Amino acid sequence: MSNLVPFTSDDEIAAIANGLLDRTLPKSVFTHAAHFTATLWLLSMRPDFDLSQHLPGIIRAYNEAVGGANTDSSGYHETITQASIRAARAFLRESPLRPLFETCNARMDSPLGNSDWPLRYWSRDRLFSVEARRAWLGPDIRELPF
């Protein structure tokens, strides 16, 4: 599904997540795959974080640190982030015993590996509305399976 070169170690996953946290990850590296990979790592390695509460601030701060802006049309997107957290939790529950890099590779090779996966659940108009960017809006096509 994805054009991502597979990860070969959990250290690669940790480097992406830590780069996001300390805002040193190059902007060009913060792709859909990196976003999801960091989410998987944070869920696995930082149980002290309530990711639904903390990840929005982490992403907003990162965006600003790399010269981006969090506006009504760019930057942080609440609905996509919260849906991605739910998907990541479900994916981790399905494969709790394999190395994290293998879980990330499997995730990126699944239908969720495409950045447009939310459009199977949300209409384009609803997902890319200002309201969905600012706050959680549930799907309007079908319910999330996780």
C-alpha positions as CSV (number, residue, x, y, z in Angstrom):
1,M,0.0,0.0,0.0
2,S,2.7,2.4,1.0
3,N,5.9,3.5,-0.7
4,L,7.6,3.6,2.6
5,V,11.0,1.8,2.9
6,P,10.4,-0.6,5.7
7,F,11.8,0.1,9.2
8,T,14.5,-2.3,10.3
9,S,14.7,-1.5,14.0
10,D,12.9,0.0,16.9
11,D,15.7,2.6,17.2
12,E,14.5,4.1,13.9
13,I,11.0,4.4,15.3
14,A,12.3,6.0,18.5
15,A,14.4,8.5,16.5
16,I,11.2,9.7,14.7
17,A,9.2,10.0,17.9
18,N,12.0,11.7,19.8
19,G,12.6,14.1,16.9
20,L,8.9,15.0,17.1
21,L,9.0,15.5,20.8
22,D,12.1,17.6,20.9
23,R,11.2,19.4,17.6
24,T,14.4,18.4,15.8
25,L,12.7,16.1,13.2
26,P,13.2,17.7,9.8
27,K,9.9,19.0,8.4
28,S,10.4,16.9,5.2
29,V,10.5,13.7,7.4
30,F,7.2,14.4,9.2
31,T,5.1,12.5,6.7
32,H,1.9,10.5,7.2
33,A,4.1,7.5,8.0
34,A,6.2,9.4,10.5
35,H,3.1,10.8,12.2
36,F,1.7,7.3,12.6
37,T,5.0,5.8,13.6
38,A,5.5,8.4,16.3
39,T,1.9,7.8,17.5
40,L,2.6,4.0,17.8
41,W,5.9,4.7,19.7
42,L,4.3,7.1,22.1
43,L,1.4,4.7,22.8
44,S,3.9,1.9,23.4
45,M,6.7,3.7,25.2
46,R,5.1,6.7,27.0
47,P,2.2,5.3,29.0
48,D,2.6,8.5,31.1
49,F,1.1,10.5,28.2
50,D,-2.6,10.6,27.7
51,L,-2.0,10.8,24.0
52,S,-5.5,12.1,23.1
53,Q,-4.7,15.1,25.3
54,H,-1.0,15.5,24.7
55,L,-0.5,14.8,21.0
56,P,-2.4,17.9,19.8
57,G,0.0,20.2,21.7
58,I,3.0,18.2,20.6
59,I,2.1,18.5,16.9
60,R,1.1,22.2,17.2
61,A,4.5,23.0,18.9
62,Y,6.4,20.9,16.3
63,N,4.6,22.6,13.4
64,E,5.5,26.0,14.7
65,A,9.1,25.0,15.4
66,V,9.6,24.0,11.8
67,G,8.1,27.2,10.5
68,G,4.6,26.0,10.0
69,A,1.4,27.5,11.3
70,N,-1.7,26.0,12.9
71,T,-4.6,27.7,11.1
72,D,-8.1,27.0,9.9
73,S,-6.6,25.6,6.7
74,S,-3.2,24.2,7.6
75,G,-1.2,22.6,10.3
76,Y,-2.8,20.7,13.1
77,H,-6.0,18.8,12.4
78,E,-7.9,17.5,15.5
79,T,-10.2,15.0,13.8
80,I,-7.5,13.3,11.8
81,T,-5.2,13.2,14.8
82,Q,-7.8,11.7,17.1
83,A,-8.8,9.1,14.5
84,S,-5.2,8.2,14.0
85,I,-4.7,7.7,17.7
86,R,-7.7,5.4,17.7
87,A,-6.4,3.4,14.7
88,A,-3.0,3.1,16.3
89,R,-4.4,1.8,19.6
90,A,-6.4,-0.8,17.6
91,F,-3.4,-1.8,15.6
92,L,-1.3,-2.3,18.7
93,R,-4.0,-4.4,20.3
94,E,-3.9,-6.7,17.3
95,S,-0.2,-7.4,17.5
96,P,1.1,-6.8,21.0
97,L,4.0,-9.2,21.0
98,R,5.9,-8.3,17.8
99,P,8.7,-5.7,17.7
100,L,7.3,-2.2,17.2
101,F,9.1,-1.7,13.9
102,E,7.3,-4.7,12.5
103,T,4.0,-3.3,13.7
104,C,4.8,0.0,12.0
105,N,5.7,-1.8,8.8
106,A,2.5,-3.8,8.9
107,R,0.5,-0.7,9.6
108,M,2.0,1.2,6.6
109,D,1.3,-1.9,4.4
110,S,-2.3,-1.9,5.5
111,P,-5.1,0.3,4.1
112,L,-4.4,2.7,7.0
113,G,-0.9,3.3,5.4
114,N,-2.4,5.6,2.8
115,S,-2.9,9.2,4.0
116,D,-6.4,9.3,2.5
117,W,-7.7,6.4,4.7
118,P,-10.1,8.7,6.7
119,L,-12.0,9.4,3.5
120,R,-13.5,5.9,3.7
121,Y,-15.3,7.2,6.9
122,W,-15.7,10.9,6.4
123,S,-16.8,12.9,3.4
124,R,-14.2,15.3,2.0
125,D,-16.3,18.3,2.9
126,R,-16.8,17.2,6.5
127,L,-13.2,16.0,7.1
128,F,-11.6,19.1,5.7
129,S,-14.0,21.6,7.3
130,V,-12.7,24.2,9.8
131,E,-14.9,22.5,12.5
132,A,-13.1,19.1,11.9
133,R,-9.7,20.8,12.0
134,R,-10.6,22.5,15.4
135,A,-12.5,19.7,17.1
136,W,-13.4,16.1,16.8
137,L,-16.2,15.4,14.3
138,G,-17.4,11.9,14.0
139,P,-17.5,10.1,10.6
140,D,-20.4,10.8,8.3
141,I,-20.0,7.9,5.9
142,R,-19.6,4.9,8.2
143,E,-18.4,4.3,11.8
144,L,-14.8,3.7,12.5
145,P,-14.2,-0.1,13.1
146,F,-11.9,0.7,16.1
